């Protein structure tokens, strides 16, 4: 007799199986990520049809199987119908779900991840439909929070080279700071340029040293600081947004800063993909959605 267990979970991914079944990938509080068959879910009037849809939260009774577990009962406790009615909200939700699918572990509790995802889906659903900039702000804030939970918070308060605080300079229109994905955060461009000059000077000195046969038989070991790759550059507004992403109030920044939100989302997207080791496919929907909305408002 198969062992059964109870779990509360949210559906993150579905795929067809056979003529009428569906495989559902579910993030559960109690057991983390599980994959289970929803038998007959694609049949007309199936009790599991709607309950196996995306972003539906169910209390489940699941029978353990040899290769795949099977959902035997499901009671819906929460849905997010507003997400499917707005392309931007749906794209942002799928984007967050992809990150969760990469972060979630199996066979162990994932309560924090479960609660955080539901929190951000709820934020997205309750946004006014006309507030496209709010979708982008909520998405960016959500990505940052998932990075924090995973222990992958980028360093944005100080320079990764000098460890000195970075303060956005709004008085200078052309002020910028670097962001290095491999190093893990922000880089003072003045310090970075100084390091490059020092590297060039060192190479010049090295090139002028006579060959070993003409010089004394000794070696000098020089420990040099590695010059980080600058992945992108941020202006003062973009850095300020990044530095305040730990605070929910940052999402209320006005729509005039939409381009800044786009830049920050792109930075966090690249940073997240670097650490996940894979692209976020739903991000292409976000690009299409906001490109279309930008063209419509210009």
C-alpha positions as CSV (number, residue, x, y, z in Angstrom):
1,X,0.0,0.0,0.0
2,X,1.4,3.4,-1.0
3,X,2.3,5.8,1.7
4,X,0.4,9.1,1.7
5,X,1.3,12.5,3.0
6,X,-0.2,15.9,3.4
7,X,1.3,19.1,2.1
8,X,0.4,22.7,1.4
9,X,1.9,24.0,-1.8
10,X,1.7,26.4,-4.8
11,X,1.9,25.2,-8.4
12,X,4.9,26.6,-10.2
13,X,5.1,24.5,-13.4
14,X,2.8,22.1,-15.3
15,X,3.3,19.7,-18.2
16,X,1.0,17.3,-20.0
17,X,1.3,13.5,-19.4
18,X,-0.5,11.0,-21.6
19,X,-4.0,11.8,-22.8
20,X,-5.5,13.4,-19.7
21,X,-3.0,13.7,-16.9
22,X,-0.8,16.6,-15.9
23,X,2.5,16.7,-14.0
24,X,2.7,19.5,-11.6
25,X,5.8,20.9,-10.0
26,X,4.8,22.3,-6.5
27,X,6.6,24.3,-3.9
28,X,5.4,23.0,-0.6
29,X,6.0,24.3,2.9
30,X,6.7,21.0,4.4
31,X,8.7,19.1,1.7
32,X,10.1,21.7,-0.6
33,X,9.9,21.1,-4.3
34,X,7.9,18.1,-5.4
35,X,6.6,16.7,-8.7
36,X,3.3,14.9,-8.7
37,X,0.8,13.6,-11.2
38,X,-2.6,15.2,-11.2
39,X,-4.6,12.2,-12.7
40,X,-7.3,13.2,-15.2
41,X,-6.6,16.9,-14.7
42,X,-7.1,17.6,-18.4
43,X,-10.5,15.9,-18.6
44,X,-13.6,18.0,-18.8
45,X,-15.1,18.7,-15.3
46,X,-12.1,17.1,-13.6
47,X,-11.9,18.1,-9.9
48,X,-8.2,18.5,-10.3
49,X,-8.4,20.6,-13.5
50,X,-8.5,24.1,-12.0
51,X,-6.6,23.0,-8.9
52,X,-3.6,22.0,-11.0
53,X,-3.3,25.4,-12.7
54,X,-0.4,27.8,-12.3
55,X,-0.1,29.7,-9.0
56,X,-2.9,27.9,-7.3
57,X,-2.3,27.1,-3.6
58,X,-3.7,23.8,-2.4
59,X,-3.9,21.6,0.6
60,X,-2.9,18.3,-0.8
61,X,-3.1,14.6,-0.1
62,X,-0.4,12.8,-2.1
63,X,0.3,9.2,-2.6
64,X,4.0,8.3,-2.9
65,X,4.8,6.4,-6.1
66,X,7.8,4.6,-7.5
67,X,8.8,7.3,-10.0
68,X,6.2,10.0,-9.5
69,X,3.9,10.8,-6.6
70,X,0.2,11.2,-7.3
71,X,-2.2,13.8,-6.1
72,X,-5.2,12.0,-4.6
73,X,-7.0,15.0,-3.1
74,X,-6.7,18.8,-3.4
75,X,-8.4,21.6,-1.6
76,X,-7.8,25.1,-3.0
77,X,-7.0,27.7,-0.3
78,X,-5.7,30.6,-2.5
79,X,-5.6,31.6,-6.1
80,X,-4.2,34.6,-8.0
81,X,-6.7,35.2,-10.8
82,X,-5.5,38.8,-11.4
83,X,-2.1,37.6,-12.6
84,X,-3.6,35.9,-15.7
85,X,-5.6,39.0,-16.6
86,X,-2.5,41.2,-17.1
87,X,0.4,40.1,-19.4
88,X,2.9,42.2,-17.4
89,X,1.9,40.7,-14.0
90,X,1.9,37.2,-15.5
91,X,5.3,37.6,-17.0
92,X,6.7,39.0,-13.7
93,X,5.1,36.1,-11.8
94,X,6.6,33.5,-14.1
95,X,10.0,35.3,-13.8
96,X,9.9,34.9,-10.0
97,X,8.7,31.3,-10.3
98,X,11.7,30.5,-12.4
99,X,14.1,31.8,-9.7
100,X,12.2,29.8,-7.1
101,X,12.4,26.6,-9.1
102,X,16.2,27.0,-9.2
103,X,16.5,27.9,-5.5
104,X,14.1,25.5,-3.9
105,X,15.3,22.2,-2.4
106,X,13.5,18.9,-2.3
107,X,12.7,16.7,0.7
108,X,13.1,19.4,3.2
109,X,11.0,22.3,4.5
110,X,11.0,25.5,2.4
111,X,8.6,27.7,4.5
112,X,10.5,31.0,4.0
113,X,10.7,30.6,0.3
114,X,7.1,29.5,0.1
115,X,5.9,32.5,2.1
116,X,8.2,35.0,0.2
117,X,6.8,33.8,-3.2
118,X,3.2,34.2,-2.0
119,X,4.0,37.6,-0.6
120,X,5.3,38.9,-3.9
121,X,2.6,37.3,-6.0
122,X,0.1,39.0,-3.8
123,X,1.9,42.4,-4.3
124,X,1.8,41.9,-8.1
125,X,-1.9,40.9,-8.2
126,X,-3.0,43.9,-6.1
127,X,-1.3,46.5,-8.2
128,X,-3.6,48.8,-10.3
129,X,-3.7,47.5,-13.9
130,X,-2.6,50.9,-15.3
131,X,0.5,51.0,-13.2
132,X,3.1,49.3,-15.4
133,X,6.0,50.9,-13.6
134,X,4.7,49.3,-10.4
135,X,5.0,45.9,-12.0
136,X,8.7,46.5,-12.8
137,X,9.4,47.9,-9.4
138,X,7.7,44.9,-7.7
139,X,9.5,42.4,-9.9
140,X,12.9,44.1,-9.2
141,X,12.2,44.2,-5.4
142,X,11.1,40.6,-5.5
143,X,14.3,39.4,-7.3
144,X,16.4,41.2,-4.8
145,X,14.6,39.6,-1.9
146,X,15.1,36.1,-3.3
147,X,18.8,36.8,-3.7
148,X,18.9,37.9,0.0
149,X,17.1,34.7,1.1
150,X,19.6,32.6,-0.9
151,X,22.6,34.4,0.7
152,X,23.5,36.0,-2.7
153,X,22.9,39.6,-1.8
154,X,25.1,41.9,-4.1
155,X,27.3,44.4,-2.3
156,X,25.8,47.8,-3.2
157,X,26.7,50.0,-0.1
158,X,30.5,50.0,-0.5
159,X,33.1,49.7,-3.2
160,X,34.2,46.1,-3.6
161,X,37.8,47.3,-4.1
162,X,38.3,49.8,-1.4
163,X,35.4,48.9,1.0
164,X,34.6,52.6,1.2
165,X,30.9,53.7,1.3
166,X,29.4,54.7,-2.0
167,X,27.1,57.8,-1.9
168,X,25.1,58.7,-5.1
169,X,26.1,62.1,-6.3
170,X,22.9,63.7,-7.7
171,X,24.7,67.0,-8.3
172,X,26.7,65.6,-11.2
173,X,24.6,64.5,-14.1
174,X,27.4,62.3,-15.5
175,X,28.3,60.7,-12.2
176,X,28.6,56.9,-12.4
177,X,29.6,53.8,-10.4
178,X,30.6,50.4,-11.8
179,X,28.9,47.1,-11.1
180,X,31.0,43.9,-11.4
181,X,29.0,40.7,-11.5
182,X,32.0,38.3,-11.0
183,X,33.2,40.4,-8.0
184,X,29.7,40.6,-6.6
185,X,28.8,44.3,-6.5
186,X,29.6,47.9,-6.9
187,X,33.0,49.3,-7.8
188,X,34.2,52.9,-7.5
189,X,35.3,53.8,-11.0
190,X,38.1,56.1,-9.8
191,X,39.6,53.3,-7.7
192,X,39.1,50.9,-10.7
193,X,40.9,53.3,-13.1
194,X,43.7,53.8,-10.6
195,X,44.1,50.0,-10.4
196,X,44.3,49.8,-14.2
197,X,46.9,52.6,-14.3
198,X,49.0,50.7,-11.7
199,X,48.7,47.5,-13.7
200,X,49.8,49.3,-16.9
201,X,52.8,50.8,-15.0
202,X,53.7,47.4,-13.6
203,X,53.6,45.9,-17.1
204,X,55.8,48.7,-18.4
205,X,58.4,48.2,-15.7
206,X,58.3,44.4,-16.2
207,X,58.9,44.9,-20.0
208,X,61.9,47.0,-19.3
209,X,63.7,44.5,-17.0
210,X,66.6,42.8,-18.8
211,X,66.4,39.1,-19.7
212,X,67.2,36.6,-16.9
213,X,70.6,35.9,-18.4
214,X,71.6,39.5,-18.0
215,X,70.2,40.1,-14.6
216,X,71.0,38.9,-11.1
217,X,69.7,35.5,-10.2
218,X,66.9,36.5,-7.9
219,X,63.1,36.8,-8.2
220,X,60.7,39.4,-6.9
221,X,57.2,38.2,-6.0
222,X,54.6,40.9,-6.4
223,X,51.1,40.4,-5.0
224,X,48.7,42.4,-7.1
225,X,45.0,43.1,-6.8
226,X,43.0,41.6,-9.6
227,X,41.3,44.1,-11.8
228,X,37.5,43.3,-11.9
229,X,35.5,43.3,-15.1
230,X,32.9,46.1,-15.1
231,X,29.7,44.5,-16.2
232,X,27.7,47.7,-16.4
233,X,27.7,51.3,-15.1
234,X,25.0,52.9,-12.9
235,X,24.0,56.5,-12.5
236,X,23.1,58.1,-9.2
237,X,19.4,57.2,-9.3
238,X,20.0,53.6,-10.3
239,X,22.5,53.2,-7.4
240,X,20.1,54.8,-5.0
241,X,17.4,52.3,-6.0
242,X,19.8,49.4,-5.6
243,X,20.9,50.6,-2.2
244,X,17.3,50.8,-0.9
245,X,15.9,47.6,-2.3
246,X,15.8,46.1,1.2
247,X,13.1,48.6,2.0
248,X,9.5,48.0,0.6
249,X,9.0,51.8,0.3
250,X,11.4,52.0,-2.6
251,X,8.7,50.5,-4.8
252,X,6.7,53.7,-4.6
253,X,9.3,55.7,-6.5
254,X,7.5,57.6,-9.2
255,X,6.9,56.4,-12.8
256,X,9.2,59.0,-14.2
257,X,12.1,56.8,-13.0
258,X,10.8,53.8,-15.1
259,X,14.0,53.7,-17.2
260,X,16.0,53.5,-14.0
261,X,13.9,50.6,-12.8
262,X,14.6,48.9,-16.2
263,X,18.3,49.3,-15.7
264,X,18.3,48.0,-12.2
265,X,16.2,45.0,-13.2
266,X,18.7,44.2,-16.0
267,X,21.6,44.4,-13.6
268,X,19.9,42.0,-11.1
269,X,18.8,39.7,-13.9
270,X,22.4,39.3,-15.1
271,X,23.6,38.9,-11.6
272,X,21.0,36.2,-10.8
273,X,21.6,34.3,-14.1
274,X,25.3,34.3,-13.3
275,X,24.7,32.6,-9.9
276,X,21.9,30.3,-11.2
277,X,24.1,29.2,-14.1
278,X,21.2,29.5,-16.5
279,X,19.1,32.2,-18.3
280,X,15.7,33.3,-16.9
281,X,13.5,32.5,-19.9
282,X,10.5,34.5,-18.8
283,X,12.6,37.6,-18.8
284,X,12.1,37.8,-22.6
285,X,8.4,38.4,-21.9
286,X,9.2,41.2,-19.6
287,X,11.4,42.8,-22.3
288,X,8.7,42.5,-24.9
289,X,6.0,43.8,-22.5
290,X,7.9,46.9,-21.4
291,X,9.2,47.6,-24.9
292,X,5.6,47.7,-26.1
293,X,4.4,49.9,-23.3
294,X,7.4,52.3,-23.7
295,X,6.6,52.7,-27.4
296,X,2.9,53.3,-26.6
297,X,3.8,56.1,-24.2
298,X,6.5,57.9,-26.1
